[in-house]
């Protein structure tokens, strides 16, 4: 039976209830581990709430630069987008938090780790796969899979009965997760996919219909596929993403409303606000159009899908994800330059790109007169490129559209 449990603590309803529940059911000390990944909350208040809920100690660490620099930026370099729309905000934060949680567990001699994820979601998988990869000897406790609480209303009642201070009220039971990359919204009326998100739902981005009438340009600088500067100013990872979040939010950029396929087998509906991340993905895609050759560009696009699935599925600390990162680092060794992104009425659009390593040559691509390209060469190329189709017809084989 565990005697010291390191709990990933957010200060929210679920993890606040988890502290007294763990103490009651395991007769153990509970260490509240708070990782600052940019959740925009009063972490001092969260620490006090953890103690008031029964935690023996609280550990808080600013991981914003680590989260953005070591997790978000590699995913941007890879072009990792799950099912074409989800920019993996929660998926990338969970391994960041879990790694810190394991570090504290080791430091404080804990023999178990715990999280507040439900048995229906993806986050339980992300936390626990990280635990298995980093500390397979530690016991893992998931209260939502064990206790009698079955709903947000049950959790509120449990918190009231045990004197746990919570801010969430019965009238606002959306499940939200925020970090520097995004803010997600799930539950309540969003569970009916026919219902449009209410205007009051959004917390970060302005309504695109009510943004400034004039567009705003923002220049994003990259080195080897990694963002390094905004408008010519080099910035640390967290500061860079914060700057882009502010710019994108002013123009309503980064809102998506999707029904996604969860790893556990069901579909779920989520509304996401990812202003800075949307700008980064648009900018990086525009820059690599200059710096990647055709074969590498197309192969990278196919591998990006697998990378996104690995991150979504909680496989950050896997051999394949690490190997794919090595590929993207090599593929983007020349992806250095600047992209100008136009922000306007909810849209981030790349309108200019330049790179000292660009493969784009105006003297080859021009529609005007040039001295470097012999147009007559195309005839021989086309004859060879189309040779299989010529041979098929000449040999009498059935052609497409013909019945045998």
N, C-alpha and C positions, 0 to 999 in steps of 0.2 A: 504494500500500500504506500503510495507516494506521501512524503512528509513535507516536501517543499515544491510548490508548483509555480512556474513562471507563466503568467497569463498575458497574452497580447491584449492590452487594455486600450479602449478608445474613449472611455467616458460615456459611451452611449448606453442605451437601455439594456441590450443583451449582455455586454461585458460587466455592467454594473450589477446585474442580477447574478452573474456567474461567480462573483467573489464570495458572497455569503453561501451560495449553493456548494461551491468547492470546499469551503471550510466545514460545512455541516456534514457533507457526505464523505470526506476524506480525512477529516480531523487534521488538516494540514495548514501550513503557512501558505499564503498566497502573495506572490510578488507581482505587482502590476508593472508591466513593461509598456511604456508609451514611446512610440517612434514618431518623431515629427517629420512627416513627409509632405507638409504643406496643407494640412487639413483645415487651416484657418480657424482654429479653436483656441480657447484659453487653456493652455496646458497646465498652468498653475492651478486653475480651478478644477481641471480634471484630476490632477494629483491629489488635491484635497478631497475630492469626491471619492477617489479610490480608497483613501485612508478611512473616510467616513463609512464606506461600505464594508470595511473589514480587512483591507490589505495590510500586510505586515510592513511592506516597504514599497516605494515607487521609484522606478528608474526611467528617466526621460533623456532622450538624445536627439539632437538636431541632425537629421539624416537627409535634409533636402538636397544638398549638393551630391551626396552619394546616390540618392534615388534618381535624380535627373541625369547625372553624369555617367553612372555605371549601369543604369537600367533603361531609362527613357531614351537617351541619345543612341545607344546601340540599336534599339528597336526602330528609331527613326532612320538610322543609316540603312537598316535592312528593309525599310519600307513595309514594316509589319502592320497589317490592318486585318483584323478578324472579320471574315465574311463581308469584306469589301467596305465596311463602314465603321466598325468599332475600333478605336485607337488604343485599346488595352490599358486604360487608366488604372483600374483596380487590379488587373492581372499583373501589371509591372510593380505595383506597390507591395503586394503580398510577399514576394520573396525578399524584398528589402526589409520589411518588418520582421519576417521570420528569422532572417539571419541575425539581426540584432537581438531578437528574443533568445535564440540559442546561445549567443555570446553571453548574455546576462545569466542564463541558466547555468552555464559553465562557471562563470565568475562567482556566482553565489551558491554553488553546490546544490542546485535544484535537481530533483530526480524525475521531474515531469514537466511537460509544457502543455498549455491549454489555449483554446481559442473560442470565440463566441459565434462562430459561423453555424448556420442552420444545416440540417441534413439534406436540404433540397438544392443548395447552391453550389457554385463552382469554388468558392473561396475555401471551403473545408479541404478540398483537394489540393489547392495551391499551398496552403499552410502545411499540410501534412506531408506532401511530397518534399517540401523544403526540409522539414524535420527529418524525414527518412534519409535524405541526402547528406545532411550536415551533422545529425546526431541520432543515428539509428538506435542507440542504447537508451534514449530517454522515452519514458512512457508518454503517450499522447491522450489527452482528455478532451472530449468535445461535448460539453453539457447539453447542447441542443439535441443531441442524439440519445440522451439518457434521461433527462428530466421530464416532468409532467407538463411543463409549459408548452403550449401548442400555438400560441398566437401573440401578437403584440399586446392585445388586451390582457391576456394571462400574465404577460411579463410585467405590465403596469401594476396589476393586482399583487403580484409577488413582491415587487419593489416596495409598494406601499405597506404590505404586511411586515416586511423586514426592515423598514425604515431606511431604505436605500434612496438617496436623493437623485431624482431624474428630472430632466427638463421636458421630455417628450410628453405630450398630452394626447388624450383620446381623439381629439379633432385633427391631429396632424401626425399620421402614422406612416407617412412615406418612409421607405428605407432608402437612406442616402449614404453615399460614400464620397468623400472629397480628399483630394491631394493636389499637388501642384499641376498635375497633368489634366485632371478633369473633376467634374462633379456629376455623380450619377443619381438618378431618381427611379425608384421602383415601388410597386405596391399600390394599394388603395384603388382609385378609379382607373389607374393605368393598367390594371390587370385585365380590363376589357379593351382589346386592341382597337375597337371602334371608337373609343373615347379619345378626343383630341386632348393633348396636354393643356391644362388650364394656364392662363397667362401668369398666374401667381406662383406656378411651380418653379420657374427659373430663378436662380439666385445669383448667377455670375454675369450672364450675357444680357445685353439690352435687346429689347424687341427689335428685330431687323427693320420693321416698318416705322420705327421711331428713332432711328439712328440719325447721325449727321447727314445732311444732304450731299456733302462733298466727300469723295473717296480720299483715303489716306494711304500713301505708299510707305512701306517698311522694307528696309534692306536687311537680308539675313546672310551672314557670312559663314562659310563652311571651310573646314580643313579635313581632308581625307574622309569626307562624308559625315563629319561631326560638326554640329553648330558651335560657333565660337564667338559671333559678334552680331550686334543689332545696330543698324545705322552707323556702321563704322566703329562702334565702341566694343572692344573686347570685354566680355562679361563672364563671370563664373556661371556654372550650369544653372543653378537655381535662380540667379538674378536674370539670366537670359530668358528663361521660360516665363518668369514673372513679368518681364517687360512685354513679351509677346502676348501673354494672357491679357494684360491691361489693354493693349492695342486691339486685339481681337474682340474682347468683350465690348469695347466702345462701339463696335460696328456689328454686333450680333453674330459674330463668326463662331462656328463650331457647335451648333445645335444639331443633334441627330435624334431621331425617334425610330427605334428598330425593334424587331422581333428576332431574337437570336437563338441559336441552337446551343443549349447548355451541354456541358460535358456529361452531366448525370442523366441525360436522355430526354429532357423536356424542353419545350420552347418557353422563353420568357420575354417579356416586353420591358424595355428600358429606355429612358430618355437621358441623354448625355449632353453635357456642356464641356467642350474641349477646345477653347479658343486658340491658345498658343500652340497646342499640338497640331491643330488643323493647318496653321500657317507653316509649321516646320515640315510637315509631310508634303504640302504643296511646293514649298521652296526646294526641298531636297530632290523631289521627283523632276522638277524643272532643271536643276543643275546637272543631274546625272544624264539628262538627255544630251548634254554637251560632252560628257566625259567618258561614258561607257560605249564601247563598240556594240554593234547590233547583237552579236551572239551572247556576249556577257549580259547585256541589258535584258534580253529576253529570258535567259536562264535565271538571272537574279529575280525577275518578276515571279517566276514559278516557285523558286525556293523561298521567296518572301511569304508565300501562302503557308508553307510548312513551318516557317519560323513563327508566324503569328499563331498557328495552332498550338505549337509547343508552349508558347507563353500563356495562351489562354487556358491550356490544359494543366498548367502548374509545373511544367517541365523546364523551368529556368535553369535549375542545377543539373541538367542532363548533358551527357557527352555529345549528343547530336546538336543541341543548341550551342554549345561551346564551339563545335566544329563549324557550324554555319556562321558563327560570328567571325571565325578565322577567314572564311571565304569572303564575307562582306568587307572585312578590313582590307583584304588584298584587292578585291574588285574595286573598291573605292579609294585606292591609294592616290588617284588623280582627281577625285571629286573635291576639288578645292576651288572656291570662287564665291561669287555673290549673286543673290537672286532678289529682284525687286518684286514684292507682292503687293497687289492693290486690294485694299480692304474697303468693302462697300456693301451695305444692305445685306449682311449675312454671308457674303461671299469673299473668300480669299483666293485671288487669281494671280498667278505669276505672269508678269507683263514684261520682264526683262531678266536676262541671265548672262553672266560672263565668267570666264575661267581662264587662267593662264595655261591650263592643261587641256583646253578645249580641242575636240576632234572636229568641230565644225569649221569648215573652210569656205569663206565667202567666194573665193576665187574658183572653187569647184562647183559650189551650189548655185551661183548666179544665173539668172535668166538672160543676162546681158552677154556681151562678147567676152570670151576668155581665151587664154593661151595654154591652159593646162589639161583640158579634157577634149579628147577626140570623139565626137559623137558617132563616127562611123564604127568605133570599136564595139558599140552596143549590139550591132547586128550579129557578130560572131558569138557574143555572150548569150544572146537570146536563143540562137540556134542550139547551142550546147545545153542551155538550161532547160529548153523544151524538148530535148532529144528523146526522153522516155515516152512522152506523149506521141511524138512522131512515129517512133518504132511501134508503139501499140497500134496505131492506125494502119501502118504499112503491113504489119504482120497479120491483120485481119481479126485481131482480138476485139471483143465487145467494147464499145466506147461507153462512157457515162450516159445514162438515159436510154440506152438501147436494150431491148429485151433479147435474151439469148434464145 
